[in-house]
Amino acid sequence: MPTRDTAWPQGTPCWVDCQVDDTAAAGDFYHALFGWEIQDGPAEAGGYRMALLDGRAVAGIGAKPEGMTQAPSVWTTYFAADSADETAERVTWAGGQVFMPPFDVLDAGRMFVGADPGGGVFGVWEAKAHNGAGVFNQHGAYCWNELHTPAYDQAHEFYRAVFGWNYDEIGDGVNFTYSTFALPDDKHELGGMMDASSLGTPPYWLTWIQVEGTDSILAKATGLGATVIMGPDDSPFGRMGILQAPQGEVLGVIDPAKAVDEAAPGS
């Protein structure tokens, strides 16, 4: 079981959480779907709930901020930072937007939420008491994060300026334009970017959860009130599907044990 007990390297996807209208209902849904143990946070955490897998933090479930109840429910990808304040400055310098200056989350860490120039929203997390995900790349834990954006080249430039990422193009550049990203001087793939300019959809970061049996998970999700948006489909990275949970947040599920030829996650 891949686990982590220290802070993640800067620029690494380190945490995911969803913002919904009803955190209790979301907790029930994800407990039934992935087996997450849902733990209530302290009162001062504003109702934020921690999801655990095998006793380790795997994701968060939070209420939408006050005054934003009309906003859609979403999953957010967070990237690790040695300093949230310095990263916020780089985001602004590179042409992105910081929605609110970095702030402390009790003793857990320091964070902000921002957007790249194309509108893709992401979070930044400076770990203190909470390192981020304590388990990953196993059933019920996140295993991949990818940006779907119509501003593909601009996104490359922005995230390189902020996190120093380097890229590897794996699509054909015609029918499917897709790249993976890695930290400077490291070839270990951390996530991906997809050119979504032909789809006419808003930019967003998609969270992928690893599962054992994509078909059964999608069927279970449907029985719990979710909608299957895509799949199940085969790929060289596993059998995958995208679903919309009952409150509207979108996430991907993938079984890497069922890998076949052709395409990439998100294709």
VOBA-1610 file (N, C-alpha, C; in pm, whole numbers, padded with zeros to 5 digits, always signed):
BEGIN
Met+00085-00119+00000Met+00000+00000+00000Met+00089+00124+00000Pro+00086+00206-00107Pro+00169+00327-00110Pro+00121+00428-00006Thr+00209+00466+00085Thr+00174+00561+00190Thr+00282+00669+00199Arg+00245+00779+00266Arg+00342+00887+00285Arg+00319+00951+00421Asp+00428+00977+00493Asp+00421+01034+00627Asp+00494+01167+00638Thr+00541+01220+00525Thr+00610+01349+00525Thr+00547+01439+00419Ala+00584+01566+00423Ala+00530+01662+00327Ala+00571+01624+00185Trp+00483+01652+00090Trp+00511+01621-00050Trp+00603+01725-00111Pro+00682+01686-00212Pro+00772+01783-00277Pro+00693+01894-00346Gln+00750+02012-00348Gln+00684+02125-00411Gln+00646+02094-00556Gly+00523+02130-00592Gly+00475+02107-00728Gly+00409+01973-00749Thr+00402+01889-00645Thr+00339+01758-00654Thr+00192+01766-00615Pro+00103+01701-00689Pro-00035+01691-00641Pro-00035+01621-00505Cys-00082+01691-00402Cys-00065+01639-00267Cys-00196+01616-00193Trp-00307+01667-00247Trp-00434+01656-00175Trp-00548+01682-00272Val-00663+01623-00243Val-00785+01650-00319Val-00899+01665-00220Asp-00990+01755-00250Asp-01112+01763-00171Asp-01227+01811-00259Cys-01348+01790-00211Cys-01465+01836-00285Cys-01541+01938-00201Gln-01603+02032-00270Gln-01689+02132-00207Gln-01831+02104-00253Val-01920+02081-00158Val-02057+02039-00188Val-02155+02116-00100Asp-02283+02099-00129Asp-02387+02162-00046Asp-02411+02085+00083Asp-02407+01953+00075Asp-02440+01868+00189Asp-02323+01773+00215Thr-02240+01808+00312Thr-02120+01727+00338Thr-02156+01590+00395Ala-02263+01582+00471Ala-02303+01452+00528Ala-02346+01357+00417Ala-02425+01407+00322Ala-02470+01323+00211Ala-02352+01280+00125Ala-02257+01372+00101Ala-02138+01337+00024Ala-02056+01232+00096Gly-02044+01246+00227Gly-01971+01147+00305Gly-02034+01008+00294Asp-02167+01003+00298Asp-02237+00875+00285Asp-02212+00814+00147Phe-02214+00899+00043Phe-02193+00850-00094Phe-02053+00791-00110Tyr-01951+00864-00067Tyr-01814+00816-00088Tyr-01778+00701+00006His-01842+00698+00122His-01821+00582+00210His-01874+00456+00142Ala-01994+00467+00083Ala-02052+00351+00017Ala-01976+00313-00110Leu-01923+00414-00182Leu-01858+00387-00310Leu-01715+00335-00294Phe-01637+00399-00206Phe-01495+00366-00194Phe-01456+00306-00059Gly-01550+00301+00035Gly-01518+00250+00166Gly-01448+00350+00256Trp-01456+00478+00221Trp-01391+00579+00305Trp-01455+00588+00443Glu-01373+00604+00544Glu-01421+00635+00678Glu-01426+00788+00688Ile-01542+00841+00716Ile-01559+00987+00718Ile-01550+01037+00863Gln-01459+01128+00884Gln-01430+01179+01018Gln-01467+01328+01025Asp-01551+01364+01120Asp-01589+01504+01137Asp-01471+01584+01190Gly-01452+01704+01139Gly-01346+01791+01187Gly-01392+01873+01305Pro-01301+01947+01369Pro-01338+02032+01481Pro-01432+02143+01436Ala-01507+02199+01531Ala-01605+02303+01499Ala-01539+02420+01428Glu-01416+02453+01467Glu-01348+02568+01407Glu-01304+02542+01262Ala-01318+02416+01217Ala-01284+02383+01079Ala-01401+02408+00984Gly-01512+02459+01036Gly-01624+02497+00952Gly-01697+02381+00889Gly-01696+02266+00955Gly-01769+02151+00902Gly-01689+02067+00803Tyr-01561+02098+00785Tyr-01476+02021+00693Tyr-01460+01880+00748Arg-01479+01780+00661Arg-01473+01641+00702Arg-01354+01573+00634Met-01286+01488+00708Met-01170+01416+00658Met-01211+01274+00622Ala-01172+01231+00501Ala-01197+01094+00459Ala-01070+01013+00481Leu-01084+00898+00542Leu-00970+00812+00574Leu-00984+00679+00501Leu-00871+00623+00465Leu-00864+00490+00405Leu-00755+00414+00478Asp-00792+00304+00540Asp-00696+00229+00622Asp-00634+00318+00729Gly-00713+00411+00782Gly-00669+00498+00889Gly-00584+00616+00846Arg-00565+00634+00715Arg-00483+00744+00665Arg-00567+00841+00583Ala-00530+00968+00590Ala-00605+01070+00517Ala-00597+01047+00367Val-00713+01050+00299Val-00716+01024+00156Val-00779+01139+00079Ala-00873+01214+00142Ala-00940+01324+00074Ala-01018+01405+00177Gly-01066+01521+00135Gly-01147+01605+00221Gly-01283+01632+00160Ile-01380+01662+00246Ile-01515+01698+00202Ile-01554+01825+00276Gly-01574+01933+00204Gly-01605+02059+00267Gly-01730+02124+00208Ala-01790+02213+00286Ala-01905+02289+00238Ala-01857+02402+00149Lys-01941+02442+00056Lys-01908+02556-00029Lys-01894+02681+00058Pro-01803+02770+00022Pro-01785+02892+00100Pro-01913+02974+00107Glu-01925+03047+00214Glu-02043+03133+00231Glu-02055+03230+00114Gly-02175+03241+00062Gly-02199+03330-00052Gly-02175+03264-00186Met-02133+03135-00187Met-02104+03066-00312Met-02188+02938-00326Thr-02303+02937-00261Thr-02386+02817-00265Thr-02443+02789-00405Gln-02443+02892-00491Gln-02492+02870-00627Gln-02383+02815-00719Ala-02260+02814-00671Ala-02150+02761-00751Ala-02164+02609-00762Pro-02115+02549-00870Pro-02125+02402-00883Pro-02037+02330-00781Ser-02078+02210-00745Ser-01996+02125-00660Ser-01877+02078-00743Val-01758+02075-00682Val-01637+02042-00758Val-01538+01966-00671Trp-01449+01893-00740Trp-01329+01839-00678Trp-01213+01935-00709Thr-01128+01958-00611Thr-01014+02048-00628Thr-00885+01971-00606Thr-00789+01991-00695Thr-00654+01936-00682Thr-00565+02039-00616Tyr-00489+01998-00514Tyr-00394+02087-00445Tyr-00251+02044-00477Phe-00165+02143-00495Phe-00024+02118-00521Phe+00059+02163-00400Ala+00157+02081-00365Ala+00241+02112-00250Ala+00330+02232-00278Ala+00354+02309-00173Ala+00443+02425-00183Ala+00526+02436-00056Asp+00652+02472-00072Asp+00736+02500+00045Asp+00689+02627+00113Ser+00639+02723+00035Ser+00585+02848+00087Ser+00464+02887+00004Ala+00347+02886+00066Ala+00226+02926-00007Ala+00235+03072-00050Asp+00296+03157+00033Asp+00305+03299-00001Asp+00393+03323-00123Glu+00507+03256-00128Glu+00595+03273-00244Glu+00530+03215-00370Thr+00459+03104-00356Thr+00392+03045-00471Thr+00281+03136-00521Ala+00209+03200-00430Ala+00104+03294-00470Ala+00164+03409-00552Glu+00280+03455-00513Glu+00345+03562-00588Glu+00381+03515-00728Arg+00428+03390-00741Arg+00462+03337-00873Arg+00337+03320-00959Val+00227+03278-00897Val+00101+03262-00972Val+00061+03396-01033Thr+00066+03501-00954Thr+00029+03634-01003Thr+00126+03680-01111Trp+00254+03662-01088Trp+00357+03704-01184Trp+00340+03632-01317Ala+00297+03504-01312Ala+00284+03424-01435Ala+00152+03447-01506Gly+00070+03536-01454Gly-00055+03568-01521Gly-00177+03498-01468Gly-00162+03425-01357Gly-00275+03358-01296Gly-00348+03447-01197Gln-00441+03390-01125Gln-00522+03465-01030Gln-00520+03396-00895Val-00502+03474-00790Val-00512+03424-00653Val-00643+03478-00597Phe-00737+03390-00567Phe-00870+03434-00525Phe-00871+03502-00389Met-00783+03454-00301Met-00773+03510-00166Met-00629+03491-00121Pro-00570+03589-00054Pro-00430+03572-00009Pro-00414+03447+00075Pro-00296+03386+00075Pro-00274+03265+00156Pro-00315+03286+00301Phe-00371+03180+00359Phe-00419+03189+00497Phe-00391+03058+00569Asp-00383+03065+00701Asp-00357+02947+00783Asp-00486+02870+00805Val-00477+02738+00800Val-00589+02650+00831Val-00558+02584+00966Leu-00599+02652+01073Leu-00565+02608+01208Leu-00414+02581+01214Asp-00373+02465+01265Asp-00230+02430+01266Asp-00198+02330+01155Ala-00296+02305+01066Ala-00280+02201+00964Ala-00187+02243+00852Gly-00195+02370+00812Gly-00114+02416+00700Gly-00155+02555+00657Arg-00098+02599+00548Arg-00128+02730+00492Arg-00163+02709+00345Met-00262+02782+00294Met-00312+02749+00162Met-00370+02872+00091Phe-00396+02853-00039Phe-00479+02944-00116Phe-00535+02868-00235Val-00636+02924-00294Val-00695+02869-00417Val-00679+02974-00526Gly-00636+02931-00643Gly-00614+03022-00753Gly-00656+02961-00885Ala-00625+03029-00992Ala-00658+02980-01126Ala-00547+03015-01221Asp-00525+02927-01319Asp-00428+02956-01424Asp-00490+03056-01522Pro-00414+03111-01616Pro-00467+03212-01708Pro-00584+03164-01793Gly-00594+03032-01815Gly-00705+02978-01892Gly-00830+02953-01810Gly-00820+02969-01676Gly-00936+02950-01590Gly-00939+02821-01511Gly-00837+02736-01524Gly-00833+02612-01447Gly-00805+02641-01300Val-00894+02599-01213Val-00884+02629-01069Val-00807+02518-00998Phe-00719+02557-00908Phe-00638+02462-00832Phe-00610+02520-00694Gly-00567+02436-00602Gly-00528+02480-00470Gly-00378+02461-00448Val-00324+02534-00353Val-00183+02519-00312Val-00181+02496-00162Trp-00102+02397-00119Trp-00098+02358+00021Trp+00045+02358+00073Glu+00068+02437+00177Glu+00195+02437+00251Glu+00173+02356+00378Ala+00231+02239+00386Ala+00203+02146+00495Ala+00263+02191+00627Lys+00184+02171+00731Lys+00232+02186+00869Lys+00192+02057+00942Ala+00084+02058+01020Ala+00043+01936+01088Ala-00016+01834+00991His-00072+01882+00882His-00133+01793+00782His-00047+01793+00656Asn+00013+01678+00624Asn+00102+01669+00508Asn+00027+01665+00375Gly-00098+01624+00380Gly-00173+01597+00258Gly-00212+01451+00258Ala-00225+01392+00140Ala-00267+01253+00130Ala-00165+01160+00196Gly-00216+01071+00280Gly-00129+00973+00344Gly-00130+00840+00274Val-00217+00826+00174Val-00226+00703+00096Val-00264+00740-00046Phe-00212+00667-00143Phe-00235+00700-00283Phe-00211+00575-00367Asn-00253+00581-00495Asn-00227+00471-00590Asn-00271+00335-00538Gln-00390+00331-00479Gln-00451+00205-00440Gln-00602+00223-00446His-00675+00114-00436His-00820+00122-00445His-00875+00226-00347Gly-00950+00321-00400Gly-01013+00423-00318Gly-00929+00546-00293Ala-00809+00553-00350Ala-00722+00670-00330Ala-00692+00735-00465Tyr-00660+00864-00462Tyr-00630+00931-00589Tyr-00499+00877-00646Cys-00495+00873-00780Cys-00377+00818-00847Cys-00330+00906-00962Trp-00411+01003-01002Trp-00375+01086-01118Trp-00457+01213-01112Asn-00399+01323-01159Asn-00469+01451-01168Asn-00435+01513-01301Glu-00536+01558-01375Glu-00509+01611-01507Glu-00594+01734-01536Leu-00533+01827-01607Leu-00598+01950-01646Leu-00661+01935-01783His-00788+01963-01794His-00858+01972-01923His-00872+02121-01952Thr-00808+02168-02058Thr-00806+02312-02083Thr-00807+02345-02232Pro-00877+02452-02269Pro-00870+02499-02408Pro-00746+02586-02432Ala-00675+02619-02324Ala-00554+02703-02334Ala-00432+02616-02305Tyr-00411+02517-02388Tyr-00312+02412-02364Tyr-00170+02467-02356Asp-00126+02540-02458Asp+00011+02592-02461Asp+00032+02694-02349Gln-00067+02778-02325Gln-00057+02877-02219Gln-00045+02811-02083Ala-00118+02700-02064Ala-00111+02628-01937Ala+00028+02571-01916His+00090+02518-02022His+00227+02467-02011His+00320+02576-01958Glu+00311+02694-02016Glu+00399+02804-01978Glu+00373+02847-01834Phe+00246+02854-01796Phe+00210+02900-01662Phe+00264+02805-01555Tyr+00232+02677-01566Tyr+00272+02584-01460Tyr+00424+02561-01459Arg+00488+02577-01573Arg+00634+02571-01574Arg+00690+02688-01494Ala+00632+02806-01511Ala+00679+02925-01439Ala+00654+02913-01289Val+00542+02850-01250Val+00506+02842-01108Val+00576+02726-01038Phe+00576+02609-01101Phe+00628+02488-01036Phe+00752+02429-01103Gly+00791+02481-01219Gly+00909+02430-01286Gly+00886+02299-01360Trp+00760+02264-01385Trp+00731+02136-01449Trp+00796+02124-01587Asn+00834+02001-01622Asn+00870+01970-01760Asn+00765+01875-01814Tyr+00753+01867-01946Tyr+00642+01796-02009Tyr+00690+01692-02110Asp+00606+01591-02127Asp+00631+01488-02227Asp+00502+01469-02307Glu+00506+01503-02434Glu+00389+01489-02520Glu+00369+01341-02554Ile+00248+01289-02525Ile+00222+01148-02552Ile+00106+01130-02649Gly+00037+01237-02686Gly-00070+01227-02783Gly-00017+01236-02925Asp-00108+01226-03024Asp-00063+01236-03162Asp-00059+01380-03211Gly-00108+01474-03129Gly-00102+01615-03164Gly-00205+01658-03266Val-00286+01565-03313Val-00389+01596-03413Val-00527+01560-03359Asn-00547+01432-03336Asn-00674+01385-03283Asn-00678+01391-03131Phe-00561+01389-03072Phe-00554+01384-02926Phe-00423+01449-02882Thr-00435+01563-02817Thr-00318+01635-02768Thr-00314+01624-02617Tyr-00211+01557-02566Tyr-00202+01526-02423Tyr-00055+01519-02383Ser-00025+01573-02266Ser+00112+01566-02214Ser+00108+01528-02067Thr+00215+01464-02023Thr+00232+01440-01881Thr+00331+01543-01827Phe+00326+01567-01696Phe+00419+01663-01636Phe+00496+01599-01522Ala+00615+01651-01498Ala+00704+01600-01393Ala+00778+01717-01332Leu+00834+01694-01215Leu+00913+01797-01148Leu+01045+01818-01221Pro+01110+01932-01199Pro+01240+01957-01263Pro+01340+01844-01233Asp+01413+01803-01336Asp+01516+01700-01321Asp+01461+01568-01270Asp+01333+01541-01299Asp+01271+01417-01256Asp+01179+01368-01367Lys+01190+01244-01405Lys+01109+01189-01513Lys+00984+01117-01462His+00963+01118-01330His+00847+01051-01274His+00721+01131-01304Glu+00629+01074-01380Glu+00507+01144-01421Glu+00415+01165-01302Leu+00369+01289-01285Leu+00285+01325-01172Leu+00139+01346-01210Gly+00114+01379-01335Gly-00021+01407-01381Gly-00018+01442-01528Gly-00128+01495-01578Gly-00135+01523-01720Gly-00211+01649-01754Met-00200+01688-01881Met-00274+01800-01937Met-00333+01757-02071Met-00459+01793-02091Met-00529+01757-02214Met-00579+01883-02283Asp-00555+01890-02414Asp-00609+02001-02493Asp-00757+01975-02515Ala-00842+02055-02450Ala-00986+02037-02458Ala-01052+02146-02542Ser-00974+02211-02628Ser-01027+02324-02706Ser-01140+02283-02799Ser-01143+02156-02842Ser-01247+02112-02935Ser-01375+02068-02864Leu-01371+02063-02731Leu-01487+02010-02657Leu-01586+02117-02616Gly-01540+02243-02608Gly-01628+02351-02569Gly-01669+02347-02423Thr-01587+02285-02339Thr-01617+02277-02196Thr-01524+02369-02117Pro-01569+02418-02000Pro-01482+02502-01917Pro-01360+02423-01870Pro-01249+02490-01845Pro-01129+02420-01795Pro-01150+02369-01653Tyr-01089+02256-01623Tyr-01097+02205-01487Tyr-00989+02099-01466Trp-00951+02082-01339Trp-00861+01975-01299Trp-00944+01854-01259Leu-00920+01741-01323Leu-00995+01618-01297Leu-00916+01527-01203Thr-00980+01486-01096Thr-00922+01389-01002Thr-00959+01248-01045Trp-00859+01160-01052Trp-00881+01019-01082Trp-00859+00936-00956Ile-00956+00850-00926Ile-00947+00759-00812Ile-00919+00618-00864Gln-00819+00553-00808Gln-00787+00417-00848Gln-00888+00320-00787Val-00931+00224-00868Val-01029+00126-00820Val-00992-00014-00868Glu-01053-00111-00807Glu-01042-00250-00851Glu-01177-00289-00911Gly-01186-00280-01043Gly-01313-00311-01109Gly-01390-00186-01145Thr-01353-00124-01256Thr-01418+00000-01298Thr-01567-00020-01325Asp-01602-00127-01393Asp-01741-00152-01428Asp-01829-00162-01303Ser-01781-00234-01205Ser-01861-00252-01083Ser-01872-00122-01005Ile-01766-00042-01004Ile-01770+00086-00934Ile-01869+00181-01002Leu-01867+00186-01135Leu-01961+00272-01207Leu-02105+00226-01184Ala-02125+00097-01182Ala-02260+00044-01156Ala-02304+00078-01014Lys-02212+00065-00919Lys-02245+00099-00781Lys-02275+00248-00768Ala-02194+00332-00835Ala-02215+00476-00829Ala-02352+00513-00884Thr-02391+00448-00994Thr-02523+00474-01052Thr-02633+00437-00953Gly-02617+00326-00886Gly-02715+00284-00786Gly-02724+00380-00668Leu-02616+00455-00645Leu-02613+00552-00536Leu-02658+00691-00580Gly-02700+00703-00706Gly-02752+00831-00753Gly-02660+00910-00842Ala-02543+00856-00876Ala-02449+00926-00964Ala-02487+00901-01110Thr-02423+00978-01198Thr-02444+00964-01342Thr-02311+00933-01408Val-02307+00833-01494Val-02186+00801-01568Val-02179+00892-01690Ile-02073+00972-01698Ile-02054+01066-01809Ile-01978+01000-01924Met-01883+00914-01889Met-01800+00849-01990Met-01760+00711-01942Gly-01759+00616-02035Gly-01707+00484-02004Gly-01815+00385-01963Pro-01766+00265-01923Pro-01624+00229-01907Pro-01554+00208-02041Asp-01428+00254-02047Asp-01347+00242-02168Asp-01210+00186-02131Asp-01150+00118-02230Asp-01015+00064-02210Asp-00910+00164-02258Ser-00793+00160-02195Ser-00680+00245-02234Ser-00552+00173-02195Pro-00435+00223-02240Pro-00309+00161-02199Pro-00278+00186-02053Phe-00358+00269-01987Phe-00333+00299-01845Phe-00434+00230-01755Gly-00535+00167-01815Gly-00634+00098-01735Gly-00775+00119-01789Arg-00869+00045-01734Arg-01009+00060-01772Arg-01066+00174-01688Met-01133+00269-01753Met-01165+00395-01685Met-01305+00443-01717Gly-01352+00535-01635Gly-01480+00599-01657Gly-01483+00730-01580Ile-01573+00819-01619Ile-01591+00946-01550Ile-01735+00953-01503Leu-01754+00991-01379Leu-01888+00998-01322Leu-01913+01133-01258Gln-02040+01166-01248Gln-02084+01286-01179Gln-02161+01242-01055Ala-02111+01279-00939Ala-02173+01238-00813Ala-02310+01305-00797Pro-02391+01259-00703Pro-02527+01311-00688Pro-02536+01462-00670Gln-02433+01525-00612Gln-02438+01670-00593Gln-02370+01747-00707Gly-02321+01674-00808Gly-02271+01739-00928Gly-02123+01739-00949Glu-02042+01703-00849Glu-01897+01703-00867Glu-01855+01586-00956Val-01755+01611-01040Val-01711+01515-01140Val-01576+01456-01100Leu-01560+01326-01116Leu-01432+01260-01090Leu-01417+01139-01181Gly-01293+01096-01199Gly-01265+00979-01280Gly-01231+00860-01193Val-01257+00740-01244Val-01215+00617-01177Val-01141+00532-01279Ile-01037+00465-01234Ile-00956+00386-01327Ile-00897+00265-01256Asp-00899+00153-01328Asp-00840+00028-01279Asp-00713+00002-01361Pro-00595+00037-01309Pro-00471+00022-01387Pro-00433-00122-01414Ala-00495-00216-01344Ala-00466-00357-01368Ala-00526-00406-01499Lys-00616-00326-01556Lys-00684-00365-01680Lys-00634-00282-01798Ala-00505-00262-01809Ala-00448-00179-01915Ala-00446-00254-02048Val-00478-00180-02156Val-00470-00233-02291Val-00407-00127-02380Asp-00395-00150-02508Asp-00333-00055-02600Asp-00426+00062-02628Glu-00363+00174-02670Glu-00431+00293-02722Glu-00484+00389-02618Ala-00468+00519-02646Ala-00524+00633-02573Ala-00468+00653-02434Ala-00513+00761-02368Ala-00464+00798-02236Ala-00580+00838-02150Pro-00562+00845-02016Pro-00671+00888-01930Pro-00726+01022-01978Gly-00855+01033-01985Gly-00918+01156-02027Gly-00945+01166-02174Ser-00900+01065-02253Ser-00920+01071-02398Ser-01064+01040-02432
//
